[in-house]
Amino acid sequence: MDPSLFAADLASKSIHLTALADHLAQDDPWRVLPGDVRRVVFTAMGSSAYAAGVCAARLLARGLDAVSVPASSGLPPAVREGDVVVAVSAGGGSRETRAAIEHYRDRAPLVLLTNKPQSPLAASIPLVVDLRAGVEAGGVACRSYQHTLVQLLALERHLLGLDHVSNGRGLPALVHAAAAATRDLAERADVWLPQVRRLLDGPQGTHVAAPAHRFSSAQQSALMLREGPRRQAYACETGDWSHVDVYLTKTTDYRLLLLAGSPWEDEMMDWVGQRGSTVVAVGGEVPGAAYALRYTGDTDDDVRLLSETLVAELLASRLWLDQE
């Protein structure tokens, strides 16, 4: 892992995302699937599992049966005719994901979504979808996480026969909008990052909250702060925050990165206001926040999903570089 190369990987995010959008305008990567899919079973670890969890919930909300479980689970879902197993592994084959694939081999059609389509694991599976995120030289899954979400939105489009996925737009248009949001955040980082760092880099770590339908953003954001600069960081769902994390505001120097858009923010902000906690809001104006970071396209919830983790990634990158 290398902090300078991680910074370079982040700087190229919008370029790779634009290329992926152009590719999706010409091709359906999920055409490899069987014609009649009854249920999708996702299995993955780490950031791949974060993305799969949200995308499984989206499919369920749209009427298609789906489930996401950690590849390490001792209780893998049983499969029946019509089920498809989608194993997600950006790196091309964690031990746990390989074990899950072997469990399902010959029991259901298998698809591997990976950033390493030439890996030995990919060679053992007839159906492979390429993330097209390029080589992440820094050793941190950042572009590949973003591309995982996009490719799983492409799966949603394929399974449901949708021409659009967000505000009446096609998927390529959404991905271009996310690339613009990513570019805007990166180009203005010298303006907002010092303030965000001052507010969030506390002595007892950083907490990240996001709505349930974008919970992967909180999980990935916290992971970036742990993985690079090795800071304490924790993820929570905004509505659940008032039931599980609120207690820490009374006894710690509580710093919260709030990824805006949950209908349950008011109760959270009431508690943090009473207890003098520090909140940075991203993607919306949240009364009581010490700072609100807005960016191009942040009124579109799917643009938020595909771009908002860059805030924590850039914060992690700066903290990591300064430790060297």
C-alpha positions as CSV (number, residue, x, y, z in Angstrom):
1,M,0.0,0.0,0.0
2,D,1.3,3.4,-1.0
3,P,-0.2,6.8,0.0
4,S,1.1,8.7,-3.0
5,L,-0.2,6.1,-5.4
6,F,-3.6,6.0,-3.5
7,A,-3.8,9.8,-4.1
8,A,-3.2,9.2,-7.8
9,D,-5.8,6.5,-7.9
10,L,-8.3,9.0,-6.4
11,A,-7.3,11.7,-8.9
12,S,-8.1,9.5,-11.8
13,K,-11.6,8.5,-10.5
14,S,-13.6,10.7,-12.8
15,I,-11.6,9.7,-15.9
16,H,-12.2,6.0,-15.3
17,L,-15.9,6.6,-14.4
18,T,-16.4,8.5,-17.7
19,A,-14.9,5.7,-19.6
20,L,-17.2,3.2,-17.9
21,A,-20.2,5.4,-18.7
22,D,-19.2,5.4,-22.4
23,H,-18.8,1.6,-22.3
24,L,-22.2,1.1,-20.7
25,A,-23.8,3.2,-23.5
26,Q,-22.6,0.6,-25.9
27,D,-22.8,-2.7,-24.0
28,D,-24.8,-4.6,-21.4
29,P,-22.2,-6.4,-19.3
30,W,-24.9,-8.7,-17.8
31,R,-26.0,-10.2,-21.1
32,V,-24.1,-13.2,-19.9
33,L,-26.9,-14.1,-17.4
34,P,-29.4,-16.8,-18.0
35,G,-32.7,-15.6,-19.4
36,D,-35.0,-16.3,-16.5
37,V,-33.5,-15.2,-13.1
38,R,-35.8,-15.9,-10.1
39,R,-33.4,-14.6,-7.4
40,V,-29.9,-13.1,-7.1
41,V,-27.6,-14.3,-4.3
42,F,-24.7,-11.9,-3.7
43,T,-21.6,-13.1,-1.9
44,A,-18.6,-10.9,-1.1
45,M,-16.3,-9.5,1.5
46,G,-15.2,-6.0,2.6
47,S,-16.2,-3.0,0.3
48,S,-17.5,-5.4,-2.3
49,A,-20.0,-6.7,0.3
50,Y,-21.0,-3.1,1.2
51,A,-21.9,-2.4,-2.4
52,A,-23.7,-5.7,-2.8
53,G,-25.8,-5.1,0.3
54,V,-27.2,-1.9,-0.9
55,C,-27.8,-3.2,-4.4
56,A,-29.6,-6.3,-3.1
57,A,-31.9,-3.9,-1.1
58,R,-32.6,-1.9,-4.2
59,L,-33.6,-5.0,-6.1
60,L,-35.9,-6.1,-3.3
61,A,-37.5,-2.7,-3.2
62,R,-38.2,-3.0,-7.0
63,G,-39.9,-6.4,-6.6
64,L,-37.0,-8.8,-7.5
65,D,-35.9,-11.3,-4.9
66,A,-32.3,-10.8,-3.8
67,V,-30.1,-11.5,-0.8
68,S,-26.5,-10.5,0.1
69,V,-24.4,-12.5,2.6
70,P,-20.8,-12.3,3.6
71,A,-18.7,-14.9,1.7
72,S,-17.5,-16.0,5.1
73,S,-21.0,-16.9,6.4
74,G,-21.5,-20.3,7.8
75,L,-25.2,-20.0,6.8
76,P,-25.1,-19.5,3.0
77,P,-28.5,-19.3,1.4
78,A,-29.9,-22.4,-0.2
79,V,-30.4,-22.1,-3.9
80,R,-33.0,-23.4,-6.2
81,E,-33.7,-23.4,-9.9
82,G,-33.8,-19.9,-11.3
83,D,-31.3,-18.6,-8.7
84,V,-28.0,-16.9,-9.8
85,V,-25.0,-16.4,-7.5
86,V,-23.1,-13.2,-8.1
87,A,-19.7,-13.3,-6.4
88,V,-18.1,-9.9,-6.1
89,S,-14.4,-9.7,-5.6
90,A,-12.5,-6.6,-6.8
91,G,-9.2,-8.2,-6.2
92,G,-10.0,-11.4,-8.0
93,G,-10.4,-13.9,-5.2
94,S,-10.3,-13.4,-1.4
95,R,-10.1,-16.7,0.4
96,E,-13.6,-16.4,1.7
97,T,-15.0,-15.6,-1.7
98,R,-13.2,-18.5,-3.3
99,A,-14.7,-20.7,-0.6
100,A,-18.2,-19.4,-1.3
101,I,-17.8,-20.0,-5.0
102,E,-16.8,-23.6,-4.4
103,H,-19.8,-24.0,-2.2
104,Y,-22.1,-22.9,-5.0
105,R,-20.3,-24.4,-7.9
106,D,-22.6,-26.9,-9.7
107,R,-25.5,-25.8,-7.5
108,A,-26.4,-22.6,-9.4
109,P,-25.1,-20.4,-12.3
110,L,-22.2,-18.4,-11.0
111,V,-21.0,-14.9,-12.1
112,L,-17.9,-13.3,-10.9
113,L,-17.8,-9.5,-10.8
114,T,-14.2,-8.5,-10.6
115,N,-11.5,-6.0,-11.4
116,K,-9.1,-8.8,-12.4
117,P,-10.9,-10.8,-15.2
118,Q,-7.6,-12.5,-15.9
119,S,-7.2,-14.0,-12.4
120,P,-7.0,-17.7,-11.9
121,L,-10.4,-17.5,-10.1
122,A,-12.0,-15.8,-13.1
123,A,-10.5,-18.4,-15.4
124,S,-12.4,-21.1,-13.4
125,I,-15.8,-19.4,-13.9
126,P,-17.5,-19.2,-17.3
127,L,-19.4,-16.0,-16.6
128,V,-17.3,-12.9,-15.7
129,V,-18.1,-9.2,-15.6
130,D,-15.2,-6.8,-15.6
131,L,-15.3,-3.8,-13.3
132,R,-13.1,-1.8,-15.7
133,A,-11.6,0.2,-12.8
134,G,-8.0,-0.1,-14.0
135,V,-5.0,-1.0,-11.8
136,E,-5.3,0.5,-8.3
137,A,-1.6,1.1,-7.7
138,G,-2.1,2.4,-4.2
139,G,-3.4,-0.9,-3.0
140,V,-6.8,0.4,-1.8
141,A,-10.1,-0.5,-3.4
142,C,-11.4,3.0,-4.2
143,R,-12.2,3.2,-7.9
144,S,-13.2,-0.5,-7.9
145,Y,-15.7,0.2,-5.1
146,Q,-17.3,2.9,-7.1
147,H,-17.3,0.8,-10.3
148,T,-18.8,-2.1,-8.3
149,L,-21.8,0.1,-7.5
150,V,-22.1,1.1,-11.2
151,Q,-22.0,-2.4,-12.5
152,L,-24.5,-3.6,-9.9
153,L,-26.8,-0.7,-11.1
154,A,-26.3,-2.1,-14.6
155,L,-27.4,-5.5,-13.2
156,E,-30.5,-3.8,-11.8
157,R,-31.2,-2.2,-15.2
158,H,-30.7,-5.6,-16.9
159,L,-32.9,-7.6,-14.6
160,L,-35.8,-5.2,-14.5
161,G,-35.7,-4.2,-18.1
162,L,-35.3,-0.5,-17.2
163,D,-34.3,2.2,-19.6
164,H,-33.6,4.6,-16.7
165,V,-32.4,4.2,-13.2
166,S,-32.4,7.8,-11.8
167,N,-34.7,10.8,-12.4
168,G,-35.7,9.4,-15.8
169,R,-32.1,9.2,-17.0
170,G,-30.4,6.3,-18.5
171,L,-27.5,4.6,-16.6
172,P,-24.8,6.1,-18.8
173,A,-26.2,9.6,-18.1
174,L,-26.2,8.9,-14.3
175,V,-22.6,7.7,-14.4
176,H,-21.5,10.8,-16.3
177,A,-23.3,12.9,-13.7
178,A,-21.4,11.0,-10.9
179,A,-18.2,11.6,-12.8
180,A,-18.9,15.3,-12.8
181,A,-19.7,15.2,-9.1
182,T,-16.4,13.3,-8.4
183,R,-14.5,15.8,-10.5
184,D,-16.1,18.8,-8.7
185,L,-15.2,17.4,-5.2
186,A,-11.6,16.7,-6.3
187,E,-11.0,20.0,-8.0
188,R,-12.2,22.0,-5.0
189,A,-10.6,19.8,-2.3
190,D,-8.0,22.6,-1.5
191,V,-11.0,24.7,-0.5
192,W,-13.1,22.3,1.6
193,L,-10.6,19.7,2.8
194,P,-8.7,21.8,5.5
195,Q,-12.0,22.7,7.2
196,V,-13.4,19.2,7.0
197,R,-10.1,17.8,8.4
198,R,-10.1,20.3,11.3
199,L,-13.6,19.3,12.3
200,L,-13.5,15.6,11.8
201,D,-10.0,14.5,12.8
202,G,-10.7,14.1,16.5
203,P,-8.7,12.4,19.3
204,Q,-11.4,9.6,19.5
205,G,-11.9,8.9,15.9
206,T,-14.5,9.7,13.3
207,H,-18.0,8.4,12.9
208,V,-19.9,8.3,9.6
209,A,-23.7,8.0,9.1
210,A,-25.7,7.5,6.0
211,P,-29.3,6.6,5.1
212,A,-30.1,2.9,4.9
213,H,-30.4,2.9,1.1
214,R,-26.9,4.3,0.9
215,F,-25.4,2.6,4.0
216,S,-22.5,1.3,1.9
217,S,-21.3,4.9,1.7
218,A,-20.9,5.1,5.5
219,Q,-19.2,1.7,5.6
220,Q,-16.8,2.5,2.8
221,S,-16.0,5.9,4.2
222,A,-15.1,4.5,7.6
223,L,-13.0,1.8,6.0
224,M,-11.0,4.3,4.0
225,L,-10.1,6.1,7.3
226,R,-9.1,2.8,8.9
227,E,-7.3,1.3,5.9
228,G,-5.0,4.2,4.9
229,P,-4.1,6.4,7.8
230,R,-5.2,3.8,10.4
231,R,-7.6,6.1,12.2
232,Q,-10.4,4.9,14.4
233,A,-13.6,5.2,12.3
234,Y,-17.1,3.7,12.6
235,A,-20.1,3.5,10.4
236,C,-23.8,3.8,11.4
237,E,-27.2,4.0,9.6
238,T,-28.7,7.4,10.3
239,G,-32.1,6.2,11.6
240,D,-30.4,3.5,13.8
241,W,-28.0,6.1,15.2
242,S,-30.5,7.3,17.8
243,H,-30.7,3.7,19.1
244,V,-27.0,2.6,19.0
245,D,-24.5,5.5,18.7
246,V,-26.2,8.4,20.5
247,Y,-24.7,7.2,23.8
248,L,-21.2,8.1,22.7
249,T,-22.1,11.8,22.3
250,K,-22.3,12.0,26.1
251,T,-18.8,10.6,26.9
252,T,-16.5,11.2,23.9
253,D,-15.3,14.0,21.6
254,Y,-17.8,12.9,19.0
255,R,-17.1,13.8,15.4
256,L,-19.6,12.9,12.7
257,L,-19.4,12.9,8.9
258,L,-23.1,12.9,8.0
259,L,-24.0,11.8,4.5
260,A,-27.2,13.7,4.1
261,G,-30.6,12.6,2.8
262,S,-32.2,10.5,5.6
263,P,-35.7,11.4,6.9
264,W,-34.4,10.6,10.4
265,E,-31.7,13.3,10.6
266,D,-33.8,15.6,12.9
267,E,-33.6,13.4,15.9
268,M,-29.9,12.8,15.4
269,M,-29.2,16.5,15.1
270,D,-31.3,17.2,18.2
271,W,-29.0,14.9,20.3
272,V,-25.7,16.2,18.9
273,G,-26.9,19.8,19.4
274,Q,-27.7,19.1,23.0
275,R,-24.3,17.6,23.6
276,G,-22.1,19.8,21.6
277,S,-20.9,17.2,19.1
278,T,-19.3,18.1,15.8
279,V,-21.1,17.4,12.5
280,V,-20.0,17.9,8.9
281,A,-22.8,17.4,6.5
282,V,-22.2,16.2,2.9
283,G,-24.6,16.6,0.1
284,G,-27.2,18.7,1.8
285,E,-28.0,21.5,4.2
286,V,-28.5,20.1,7.6
287,P,-29.4,22.6,10.4
288,G,-27.0,22.5,13.2
289,A,-24.0,21.1,11.2
290,A,-20.7,22.9,11.7
291,Y,-20.1,22.7,8.0
292,A,-22.0,21.7,4.9
293,L,-20.2,20.5,1.8
294,R,-22.2,20.7,-1.3
295,Y,-21.1,19.5,-4.8
296,T,-22.4,19.2,-8.3
297,G,-25.4,16.9,-8.7
298,D,-25.9,16.3,-5.0
299,T,-29.6,16.7,-5.2
300,D,-29.8,13.3,-7.0
301,D,-29.7,10.4,-4.5
302,D,-28.0,8.0,-7.0
303,V,-25.3,10.6,-7.8
304,R,-24.7,10.8,-4.0
305,L,-24.4,7.0,-3.8
306,L,-21.8,6.9,-6.6
307,S,-19.7,9.9,-5.5
308,E,-20.0,10.8,-1.8
309,T,-17.3,8.4,-0.5
310,L,-14.7,10.6,-2.2
311,V,-15.0,13.0,0.8
312,A,-13.7,10.5,3.3
313,E,-11.2,9.1,0.7
314,L,-9.6,12.4,0.2
315,L,-9.5,13.1,3.9
316,A,-7.9,9.7,4.4
317,S,-5.4,10.4,1.6
318,R,-4.3,13.7,3.2
319,L,-4.0,12.2,6.7
320,W,-2.0,9.3,5.3
321,L,0.3,11.4,3.2
322,D,1.0,13.6,6.3
323,Q,2.0,10.6,8.3
324,E,4.8,9.6,5.9
